[in-house]
Amino acid sequence: MSKVAALGEKTVRESEKVLKVLWVSKSKMLREEVRQLKVYAAKQGLKLELDSYVGKVLSVEWLARKKILADGYSVVIAVLPLSMTAHLIELGRQYGFEVWRPKVEILHYDWKIPCPEFDGARDLMTPSVNANGDATFAHKRFRYFERVLAVELSTEPIEVE
């Protein structure tokens, strides 16, 4: 299996030897996220080209037209609402880019900062609310990246009569 096929046929062109990644989130990338992307690209025999859009995304169409397609990204790592992620996946299939997301685990909720378990390379402390409604912080730890293949919503009708 070629290095290109391992990534997906449309993700990287063999002649380019570059993995172009766009990070889309309200927060900056963690050092561990960058490190894992570098390792992944190197294992594929590719050079990593990493850019970021840190801020609010008003529409997926705008993001695709003004950033992703304009600059030729092959992977978009998006921390977006599920409805926007689903639409981004559709556009990715249409235009030939993949959508990934960081897999993050919530370690615990705490109101104390600094947390003695905090690892600056892979952790975030984000404002949150606990089960009692009290202001707290969620201690989150980045684990790995996931390729997002689909976002599905399963429903059933509500019987009224």
N, C-alpha and C positions, 0 to 999 in steps of 0.2 A: 504494500500500500504506500502510495507516495505521501510526502509531507502535506501536500495540498489536499489530498483526499481525506486525510485525518482531520483537517479543519473543516471540510465541507467544500464542495466544488467551487462555489461562488465566492468563498471568503477571501482567498489569496490567490493571485495569479502567479504561476511558477516563475515567470520571468522577472517579477518584481522583487521577490525574496524579502518582502516587508509585510509585517502585520501592523496595519494602521488601526489604532483603537481610539475611540472617543469615549471619555468618561462623562456621564450626564447625571448630576446630582446637586442637591443643595449644599453638600459638604465636600471638602477636598478628599482626595484619595489618601488612604493610610499607607505607610511605608511598606507594610507586608503585602498589600494589594499590588503595589508597583513591583515589588520583588517577585511575586508569583507570576505576574505577567511577563517579566523579563526571562524568568526560567522557562516558562511555557514557550515563548517565542524562540529562545535559544534551542530548546529540544526539537522544535520544528525546523530548525535551520534558517530561521527568519530574524531579521532585524526588527526590533520593536520601535514603532513611532507612536507616541502616546500624547494625546491632547485632552483637554478637559473643558467642559462647559459647566461651570458652577453657578447655579442660579435657578430661578423659576422658569419652567417650560410652559409657555402659554398654549401651544398646540404642537402636536406631533408632526403635523404637516409642515409647520414653520421649521421645526428642528430638522426634519428630513431635507427640505429644500435648501435651507440656508447654511446648514452645517454638514450633515452626513453626506449628501450627494454632492454638494459643492466641493467638498474636500476629499471625497473618495475613501471614506472609512470602510473597512471590511468588518469590524466588530464595534458594536455600540454597547457599552456597559451602562445600563440605565437603572437608576433608583427613582422610579416613577409610580404613580397610582396604577393599579391593575388595568383599568380601562385604557390608559395611555400606552401601557406596555403591550396590551393585546393589539392595538392599532399599529404600534411600532413593529411588531412581529409581521403583520400583514405587509407593511411597506418593505420590510427586510426581504421577505419572500419575493416581492415584486421587483425590487431593485438590487438584490444580491448582497445584502449584509446580514450578519447575525446579531442577535440580541442576547446579551449575557447579563447576569446580575450577581452581586456579591452575596454569598451565603453568610449570614450573620446570626450568631447565637446570643440570646439574652442570658447573661450569667446571673444577674440578680438586680433587684431594685434597691436603691439606697438613697438617703438624703445627704450622706456624708461625702464630701470631696476634700482631699483626694482619697480614693479607694486604695487600700494597700495591695490589691490584686491587679491594679491597672497596669497595662502594658502599652506604652505609647506608640509602639510600632503597629499594633493590630486592634486596639480598643477605642471605643467611643463612649462618652457619657452624654446621654441626651435627656433633656427635660421630659418628664413623664408624670403620670398620675397613678398612684397605687390603687388597689381594690377599695380602699376606704375613701378615695377621693382626695387624698393628701398629695401635695406636690412632692415629687421625688426625682431621682435620676435613674434611667435604665442603663446599666453597664452592659454594653454590647461588644462582642468579639468577632472579628472577621475570621472565617475558616477557609473558604475557597470560593472559586467562581463556578457558576452554573450556566449552561447554555439554556435559554428559555425557548422551548419548542412550541408551547401553546399556553393560553390562558383560557380556561373553560368555566362557564357558569351553568350549573345544572339547576333546573327549576321544575316546579309542578304547580298546577293551578290551585287556588284557594277556593274551596267550595263554600258558597254563601248560603245556598238553599238546598 
